[in-house]
Amino acid sequence: MTKDKNCSVVFTGHVDHGKSSVIGRLMYETGTLADGKFDEVKKACENRGKEFEWSFLLDAFQAERDQSVTIDTTRVYLSLKNTNIEIIDAPGHVDFIKNMITGAVNASKAVLIIDASRGIEEQTLRHTFILKLIGIDNICVFINKIDLINYDKRKIAALSSKAFSYLRHVGFGDVKIIAGSAKGGENLFKYNFTSNLAYKKSLVDYMVSSTEHSSVREKFKFIVQDIYKFTQKRIIVGKVISGRAVIGGKVRIHPNERLSTIKSFPDWKNKSKRTINSGESVCIEIQDDIFVDRGDLITDRYKPLVSDRFFCNLFSISGQDLKEGQKFNLRYLTKDVAVQIVKIESVLNPIADKLIDGKNIPQNHYAKVLLQSNELLSLDAEKSQNTTKRFVLSDDFRVAALGFFEDDDFRRIEKERTTKSQNITHVFHEISAKEREKKSGHGGGVLWFTGLSASGKSTLGNRVEKILFDKGYNVTLLDGDNLRFGLNNDLGFSEKDRDENIRRAAEVSSLFARRGFLVISTFISPYDKQRANARKIIGKNFHEIYIKASLKNCEKRDPKGLYKKARRGEIQMFSGISAPYEEPGNPELLLNTNKVNIEKCTEKLVGYIKDHFRIVG
């Protein structure tokens, strides 16, 4: 039995050239219409005194019928010749260019509709340019309404030659051209009109033709959507964008470049598959306790391009000019990062097909730019994987520009990306860890206190520090507030800044621990990913101590009055009130200050330290 293929095709072109009419006729010819739909539309046209319009079979809203213009993308699903086809009708009007891009961005093929009686018009040129920009290489020109030119083969050939030349100029390699008519049905479902064009097939034949790349299928690539914790398990959820993977297979998590092994592919019924394949949305469990984040790329042997500086192409759809120095949010696959336009190299008017002066990017113009992001991004630079070369820039939750990486951009990125200085090396100390341990009587390590504000972290930390100090131990208390007064006084309380605050705290804690100190680090660190990153930085000497207390009790204590301020809205993103606190799933030690008084908690903590560090006395 032949396995069905999947294909997504966007229909686009100048307004009124007949996109919706072609799709409506296809729906009719393929029996896709709902029962009674044809008769309903026919009657509606008769009641209005209008000639029957095939586009009315597709247009979803009464307003669109009245205006005779498609204002939003509409999706239609056909099943033909062992192929599941998603047809996307993208609006052609200049005012709805954003909607056109929204429709086109996820397509693998494109059909460009040209009215035979009107030829190539402004939006035809603009849409063609956009299709190339977003990486759609597989394109078919459908010369529609050939009945209006009396099926004149000379006129068809002339228009075909003009369209072919322009598409090749823009950069399309394989261009297929079909002449037909939505009204008469020629060359839509069946090839029944013979012209002097090279591609002698119907539009349906084009849509069901294969576009698969075997080289892409060979390499396993998995985009992380989210991470879920179930007791001791961490389940990575996402989508396989190419290739296949098996249980026991070796994988690498990018951009951190950490290696692990696939343990299972669990589903929600606690069953596990043996393999996963391209196009599947699945769960992955890996063997190692490695920090994985949304937007990470998991591969087998494929190595993406990891960088924080990107050459790319932008198509501006913002109502205001884009400028150098301007900051945006970049969405690439499932990853969101903050970026800034560092340099605008060139700006092109796609309609006039010429470069313009100036360093701003006007609306509906194309530009080559250099972006700088605030963190590393894993880019899929494989030539044939066009869907992973697209991204979106947004500003205040509004889409400002569509972006696309070209192969040449990736080669330039390799040279431009920010790299660590080659002159920095680790300094090795003459005093070894064993020598320090022998002299002090104990090893170094980090006791990472986590818990809500007012749970008792600082109180316990100060008590334990004093007890250990009195016994002669190398011990220090690293408090979150004190760190923000000095080392971290440049950080705010955004999620990004909070993550950076914890990263710096972990690095400082690690430095002390490697020098033989017992470090008590008291930080709310409300997110699993923050504590996981701290554990990764510190390593085996990391001990997570969860100081547990109910929100109710913390609010009662509230020694700094922070909860009251948070309730009044004076403090934003406050853990437990306006921001979540993710409880540790498996801490090394849990101290419940709701049930046990501070003296007993102190005693228990000191006992834990004696058990895990060779403390004398």
N, C-alpha and C positions, 0 to 999 in steps of 0.2 A: 504494500500500500504506500503510495507516494505521500510524503509529508508536506502539508501545506506551507507555502512561503508567506511572509508578511512584507507588505510594501506600503510606504506612506508617500503620497504624491500631492504636491501643492499646485493648484491651478491659479495662475496670476496673469496680469496684463493690464492694459489701459482700460479705464472705465468704459462700459457699453460695448466692449469688443466681443462679449458673449460667453464669458466664463461660466456663469451660472446656467445659461441656456444649454451649453454643452454638457454640463454635469446633470442637469435635469433630464435631458434626452437620454443620457447613459443610464440613469436610474429607470427610466421608462423601458428602454430596450432590454435591460438585464433583469426586469421583473423585481426591482428592489423597492418600488413604491409600496407604501402601505395601502391596504384595501380601501378603495373609494377615493384615494387622493387625486388621481387624474381627473375623475368626474367632478370632484369638488372644485378644483382649480379651473376646469373648463367652464363650469357654470358661473364661477366668480368673474371670469373674463367676459362672458356673455352679458352678465348683469351690468357690467361697467361699460359695455359697448366697445370692448377692446379685443384685438386679435389675440388668439391664444399665445401665451408666452411660456416657453419651456422653463425659463428661470424661476417662474412662480412655484414650480414644484419643489424648488430648493429653499427659496427665501423663507426664513422662519417667522418673521415678524410682519404684521400688517403694515407697519410704517415703511418697511422696506419695499413692499409691493406698491404702496402709494407713490414712493419716491422713485421707483424703478432703479434703485441702486443698492448694492450690497454694502452694508456698513460694518459688519463684523464677520469674523471667520465662521464658516459653517463646515461641519464634518459629516461625511457620508461614508458608509461602509458597504463594500461590495465583496462578494466571494465568487471569483471567476477563475477557471482553469487552474485549480489547485493553488490559487493565490488569494490571500486575504488583503484587500486593498482599502486603505484609508485615503479618501479624497478630501483635501482641504481647499475650500473655496476662499481665497484671500481677496479682500476688497481692493479695487483698482483706483479708487479716488485718491487724489493727493492728500486730502484731509485725514485719511485713515491709513497713512503709511505705517504707523505703529502696529495697527491690527494686521496689516499685510505681513510684517516681519514676524509677529507672534505666530501667525499661521505657518510661515515658511521655515522657521528655525529648526523644527524637528523633522522635516521631510527629508527623504533620501533621493527623490526625483522631483522634477518640475515640468509642468506643461505651461508654456507661454502662449497665450491666445492672442492672435492678431486678426483684426477685421480686414478681410481681403479688399473691401471697398475703401478703407481709410488708411491702410498701411501702418507703418511704424510711427507711433506718436510718443509724446513726452514721457508718459508714465510707462510705456513699453520699455523705453531706454532705462528709466530709473529702476524699474523692477528687475530688469535683466542684470543690472549692475549689482543690486542687492543680493540676488540669487547667487551670483559668483562670490560676493563678499562673504556670505555665510557658508560657503563651501559646498554648494550643490553643483556637482560636475555633470551629472546625468540629466540632460535637458532635451525636451522635444518641443518644437514649434508647431502649433496647430493653426494653420491658416483657415480661419472660420469664415462663414458667410460667402462661400464661393458662388452660391446661387445669385448673389447681388452683382457679380461680374460675369454672369452667364457662363460660368464654368470655363472661362477663357484661360487656356493652358499657358499662353504667352505671359499674361499678367501674373499668373500664379508663379511661373518660373522666375520672373523679374523680382517679385516680392521675396521669393525664396532665396534668391541670390543675395539680395540686400540684407535679409535677416541673417543668413549664414555668415556673411562677411563681418557684420557687426558682432555677432556672438563669438567668432574666432578672435576678433580684435580685443574683446573684453577678456578673453582667456579660456573660453570653453573649448575642450578638445573634440569630443565626439558629439556632433550636433545632428539630431534627426528632425526632419521636417515632413509633416503630413498636411495635405489639403483636404478640407471637407466642409460639412455644414451641419450645424445643430438642427436647423429647421428641416432639412431633407434627410438627415441621418447618415449622409455619405461618410464613409471611412471612420465611423465611430466604433461600432461593435464589430463590423465586418469590413474588409477591404473590398469596396465595390465601386470605386471611382478611380480610373486609371489616368494618372497625370505623368508628366515627364520628370517627376521627382525621384531621387535615388532610393528613398526608404519606402518600399511598397508594402506597407502593413497598416493595420488600423490603429486607432488610438488605444484600444484595449490591448492589442498585441504589444504595444510599447510598454504599457503599465505592468503587464505580467512578465515581461522579460527580466531575466536574472541580472542583479547588480551586486552579487556577493563577491567578496574577495577572500580567497582561501588563505592568503597570508595573514589577514586580520584574524581569522578564526583560530589560527594556530596559537596565538599568544593570549594567555589568560590575563584579563584586566577586570577588576572589580572596584566599583565606586562605593565608598562607605556613606550610607544615608544616616545611620544612627547607631548607638550602642546601648544595649539593654542589659541590666544586671538581674539575674535570678539566683538567689542564694549565693553559691560559690561560682556560678557560671557567668561569663560575659559573652553575650551574643552580639555579633556584628551583623547589622542589617544593611542590605544594599542591593545593587544590580550588577550582573555580569554584562559588561559591554562588549566583550569579545572572548573567544576561546572557551576552554573547559577546564575544570579542576576536579581532583579526586581526593578522597580521604587519605591522609598520609603524605600528600603533596607538599613540597617546600614552597613557601611564599615569602615575599618581602613587602613590608609596609612602608610606603613613601608618604612624606618626604624624609622621615627619620631613618630610613634604610635599615630597619630592624628585621631580622630573620625569624621565622617561626614555621610551624607545621600545622596543617589543617587537621583538626581533631574530629569534627563532625559537621554535618549540615542539618541541624535540627529544624523541625517545623513546629507549629503550634500544638500539634497532637503528640509531641514527644517522640515522633518518628524521625528517622534520619535517612537521607538519600545517600547514595554512594558517589554520585557525580552531579555536577552542576554545569550548565551550558549557557552559551551566549543568549542574551535577551531575558534570562530568568531573574526575577526578584527573589532573593533567598537570604537565609541566615547562615552565618559561618561562625564556628567556634574554633579558636586556635589553641595550641598547646601552652604557649608561654604567656606570662603576665606582662604584656607589652601595651604601652599607652597607644590607643587608637582613637582618632578623632574624626568627626564628620568631615567629609571632603577628602579624606586620605584615599590614596590609590593602592590597591593590593594587586600584586602581579606575581607571576612565577619567574620567568627568566627575562622578561621585558623590563628595561630600565628607562623611566621617563626622564624628561628634562626638568630638573629642580632649580628654580631661580626665584629671585625677588625683583628682577628687572625684565620687562617684556617689550620687545618691539611688536607692534600689532597694527591692524587696520581698524579704524573706527568709522562708522556711519552715524552721523549725528541726527537724532530725532528729537532733540531738546528744543524748546521754544526760544532758548537763549544760546548765544555763541559759547562754545567750549573753549577754554583758555589754558595756557600753561600755568602750572601751579595749582590748578583746580583739583579738589579731592572728591572721590566717588567711592561707592561700594561696588566691588566687582563680584559678580556671581559666575563661577566657573563650575559646571556640573552641580555638585551639591556643596561646594566650598564658597564661603563668603569672606572676602578680605578687603581691607581699606587700601585704596590706591590713589596715586597722585600723577597727573600728567606732568612729566618731567620735561618733555620736548615734543613739539609739533614739527615734524620734518617737512611735510608737504600737505597741501590741501587741494582737492580736485573737485570741480563741478562736473558731476557725471552726465548731465544733460548736454553741456557744451563740450564735454570731453577735453577739458583743458585745466591746467593748474591755475590757481588764483593767488594773488599776493596777500600777505598778512599772516599773522600767527594765530588767528582765531578760526574755529571750525563752525561755519553757519549751519543752520538746520538743512537736512537733506543733502549734505556734502560729505565727502569721503576724505579721510586723512590717514597718513602714516605717522604714528606717534610712538614715544617711549614712555612706558608706565613704570612706576616704582611702587611696590606693595610693602605692607608692614610685616609680612611674614612670607616664608617660602611657599611656593605653589608647585605642585607636581603636574607638569604639562605632558599630555600625550602627544608626542611629536611624530607619530607614525603617519606616513604620507597618505595612506588610503583610509584613515579613520577620520573623516571630515567632521562627524558629529561631535567629536571631542575637541575641535579647534574653535568652537564658538563660545562666546561669553556675552554678558550684558553689564553695562555700567548704569548705576542708578544714583539718584541724588534726592534725598528726602522722600524715598519710596516711589519716586517717579523715574521711569526709564529714560535715560539721557542719551544713550548710544548703544549700538550693537557692535560687537567686536569679533574679529576673526584673525587667527594666526595663519600665516602662509608659511610654506616650507622654508623660504629664505629668512623669514623672521626668526625661526628656531636656530638657524645657523648664526645669526647675529646675536641672539640671546646668549649663546655659549660664550661669546667674547665680552659681553657687557655686564653679565650678572655680577652682583656683589659677592665677593669671595673673602674668606678669612686671609689675613696676612700670612704670607709664607715664612715670615721672620719670627713668628711666635712659636715658642716651644715650651713643653712642660719642664719645670725646674725640679730636679730630684734632690731631696734633702739628704744630708749625710746621716741624720738621726732617723733610724728606721722606726716603724710602728711598734715592733716588738721591744725595742730599747725604751721607747716612751712608756709602754705598758709595764715593763719590768720596774721602771723607776717609780711610776705613780701607783702601781698596784691595780690598775684597771685599764680596760680598753676604751677607745673612743666610740661614740655613737650619738644618734639623734633620737630624742623622745619627742615626737611630733604630736602636740596637744591640739585636738580639733574639737569643736563644739560651738554651740550658739553663744552669742554675747551674754555674759553674766551666768554662764553655766558653771564657772569655777576654775577656768583654765589658769588665769593669772594667780589666783589665790593658792592653788595647788602648786603651781610652778615656783612661786616664791618660797613656799614652805619647804619643798623638796630641795631646792637649791641651797637653802640655809643649812639643812640637815647634812647634806653631802659635803658642803664646804667645811663645816665644823669637824667632819671626819677626815678632812685632808684631801678631798678629791678635786681634780681639775674639772670644774663645772661652771657653766655659764647659762644664764637665762636670756633667750632672744625673744623679745616681746614685739608683737605686731605694731602697736602704737608707737613705740620707741623707734622702730625701723622707719616708719613713715615720717618721723620728725627729721631724719637725716638722709640715709641712703636712698629712700624711696619718696622723698618729698616732691619729686617731679611727677608722681603718679596720682591720677584721680581714682574714681570708683566705677568706671565703666568695666564691662566684662573683660575687655582686653587688658586694661590697667590692673585689674585684680589678679588676673592670671600672671602678669609680669611681676607683681608684688610678691606672689608666692614663689615664682621661679627664682627671684633674687634671694629671698629668704632661704630657700633650699640650698642655693649655691654657697651662701655664707655659712649656713649650718654645716654643710659638707666640709668646708675648709677647716672649721674648728674640729670637727670629728676626726678628720685625717691627721690632725696634730695631737690627738690623744684626749681631747676634751669630751666630756659628757655634756651634750647640748640639750637644753630644754627649750623647745621652740613652740610658742603659744600663738596660734593663728586660727581664726575661724575656719579658713579654707573650706568653704561650703560645698564645693563641687568635687565629685569623684575624680574628674580629669586633672584638677589641680593637685590633689593628694597623690594621684598616680604619677604625675610628672615629678613631684618632689621625691617620691620613692625611687624613680628612675635615676634622678640626679645623685641622690645620696647612696643608693645601692643597698647592700646587705645589712648595713648598720642603721637602717631606718626602722623605727618602731612607732607605729601609729597608736596613739592613746586617745580613745574616744571619751571625752568628758560629757556624759549624757545628762541632760536636764530638760524637762518639758518647757515648752514656750510659756505656759502659764506661770511656772515658777521663776523663769528668767525675767519675765515682766514684773513680777513682784519684787525681785531683788533690784534690778535696774539701777545699779549704783551710779552710773553716769547719766541717767535720764534719757538714754538713747531710744528706748522703746517708745516713750511718750512722744518724742520728736518724730519718730517714724510713723506712729499712728496719726499724727497731725499732718503728715505729708512733708515735714521739714527735711527728712532724710530719705533720699531715693535709693532703691535697690538695697534695702536693709534685710539681711538674712533672717528668715522666719516670718517677716511681715510682708514686704513687697518684693522679696526675692526668695527663692527656695534654699533650703539646706538639705543636701543629700547625705543621709546618714551612712556612715561606713558600714559596709556589708560584713567585713571580717577583720576588725582591728586586732592588733596584738594584745591590747588590754582595754576593757570597758570599765569605766568607773561611773556609776549612776549616782549623782549627787542629789537626786530626788529621794532616794531610799537610804543612802549611807551618808553619815555626817562627814565633815571635812577631815576630822582626825583619823577615822577609819580608812578613808580614801588615801590619805597620806601614807598611812602604815602599809596599805596594800601596794601602793606605788613603789615605795622604798623596797619592799619585799621583791617585787618584780625586777627592780634594778639589780638587787643582789643576785638574783637567779640568772640574769643574763649578762652581767658584767662582773668581772672578778674584783669586787670591791672588798677591801680589807676593813675589818672592824665591825 
